[in-house]
Amino acid sequence: LERCAGHLLSDTAPAALPATHQTNDLQALILDELRKALQNDDFGPHDDFFDFGGHSLTATRVVGRLMSGHGIELRLTDLFSHPTAAGLAELVAGSGKTVSEPSETAPLSQAQASLWRAYAAFGYGDIFNIPFALRFLDPVDERVFEQAFRDVLERHPALRSLFAETDAGVRQTVVPMQALDQYRWFWTADASETMGVTREAEAGHVFDLSRELPLRLHFLREGDHQVLSMLFHHVVLDEWSLNLMMEDLGVAYAARAAGHAPRWSAAPKPFHLFAADQDRRGPNQTHLDWWADLLRDAPPARPLFRPAGDSIPAGGWVELRIDPQIAADLYALAKAEKASLFNVIYAGIAATLHWLGGSDDLVIGTSASGRLDAEYFDTVGYFTTMVAHRTRIAPD
C-alpha cells in the first residue's frame, strides 16, 4: 500500500496547516537537511540525493537528524525509494522524543554488553585491543600533545571510563577530570618507563579496566623518528569514534600549540547517557522476535575450502581494484533497484558463495554503525553492532 503523508508532531509544532502548506513546509525542512548532509546548496527539491554523492552513511545521518531535531520519522529504506526532498515530504510521520537525565555511572550499552560477553569468554585478554601508531614528519611537542589529548578526554568522557563487574552487571563509571592524574595513560619518549618499550609490546598490553583507563599513549624513538604508540580498548572506541577522536585531536593540538584552549562549536552528548537510556528502554521485542525467527534453524557454519593437512592458513589483506566501468555499473544497478551499494555487493557475495559452496541457505555476518540517533553522531563510544543476514537462494 502507498503510505500516506502524516502530520509533524512535536512540542513546538505550529497549529495544523492545510495539507499543501504542510507538505511545502516539510519539503523545505527536509531539503535543508539534505543540503547540509551533501554540503551542497544547489541541491533542489526534485534532485536525486544519490546523484549528488549521497550514500548509506550520509542517508543514516539525514534520517537521524530529521528524527531527533524535527520529530520527522523516516526509515533508511524510504530515502532509497524516494531520494528527493519532494518525495520524502509525502512519507513523513511524526513522533515525540525524550532526553535522558545525566548520570556519571551507567550499565553497558547493548553493543558493549555483546562485546563484553566475548571479552569474558576469551579470558579478558588482548583480543579487543586496538593498537596503532603515528609517525611524525615534523617534531611534535609531546607535552603540548598531552594537553591536547586531555582536551579530548574532557570532551569525550567514554575514553576516561572504568568498568567494574557488579551483582547488577557490568557498570561503566566516568573518571572526573580532576581525578585524571590518579591514572597513568601518557608517557613521553624521555620517561624512564619508555626505555626499551616497543610498539609490539604495547599492542599486547592486557588492560585491567577496573583500575586502568582504556587507553595508553606512548611516545617512542625509532631511529631518527618520533613515533606515538596509541592503544585503546574496543569497549570505548569504534571506527566512527576513532575518526571523530582524531579530528578533535587535530583541532586541540593546533589550539594548544598556538597557546590557547580549543574552541568547540558544540559539546557532544556523553556515551554513558546513551547507554543508560538504552538500558532504560530495553530491547525492542518486536525487532528481537523478528530476528530470532529469521535465524531459527539456520545452518551451521562450514568451510568452503579445506586447507591441506591440519594447518589453518594465516589471514591476510587482499586489495580489490575495481575497473571504473564496473564500479559505475554497480552504482547504476543500486540506483535502478532502489538499494544501497552495500546491498548490491552483499547480494554478489551471497551468490558467489552459493556458486562456490553449493549452499542454498547462507548466513553472512557484517558490522553496522549502530548509530541511529543524531544526538550521538558526534559522540565517542562503542556503538557498533553485528548483523547476521540470512539469504535463501531458490533454483530460479
Number of C-alpha atoms within 10 A of each C-alpha: 3 5 9 10 15 17 19 20 18 15 10 8 11 9 6 11 11 8 12 8 11 17 22 15 14 21 21 17 16 25 24 18 18 28 19 14 19 20 12 13 11 10 20 17 21 12 15 19 25 20 12 14 12 15 16 17 13 17 24 21 20 23 23 25 23 21 23 20 13 22 22 26 21 19 14 18 15 16 24 22 14 17 23 22 27 20 17 22 25 17 21 23 18 17 15 14 13 7 10 11 8 14 12 16 18 21 24 25 25 18 16 20 15 13 20 18 11 13 17 10 10 12 9 16 15 16 14 18 20 17 19 14 16 11 14 11 9 8 9 14 11 18 13 18 20 18 16 24 21 18 20 23 20 16 20 25 23 25 24 23 25 19 22 14 11 8 6 7 11 16 19 23 20 21 21 13 13 7 8 15 9 9 12 12 17 18 20 19 17 12 12 10 11 15 11 9 16 14 19 11 9 18 19 15 14 14 19 14 17 15 12 17 23 24 23 20 19 24 23 24 19 11 7 6 13 18 21 22 21 19 22 22 22 22 26 21 22 19 15 18 20 16 13 16 23 13 12 19 20 15 18 25 24 16 16 18 15 11 10 11 16 19 9 11 6 8 10 15 18 22 26 25 21 23 23 21 19 16 15 11 9 11 11 8 9 9 10 11 10 10 15 11 11 14 13 8 8 13 13 8 9 9 7 11 8 11 9 8 6 7 8 9 9 5 6 5 5 6 5 6 7 9 9 9 9 10 13 12 12 15 18 13 15 19 19 9 13 17 17 21 18 12 13 16 13 15 13 12 13 21 19 12 16 18 11 11 13 11 16 16 15 20 16 14 11 10 10 11 15 12 19 18 17 18 18 19 17 18 24 28 28 28 26 21 16 14 13 14 14 17 17 12 13 7 4 3
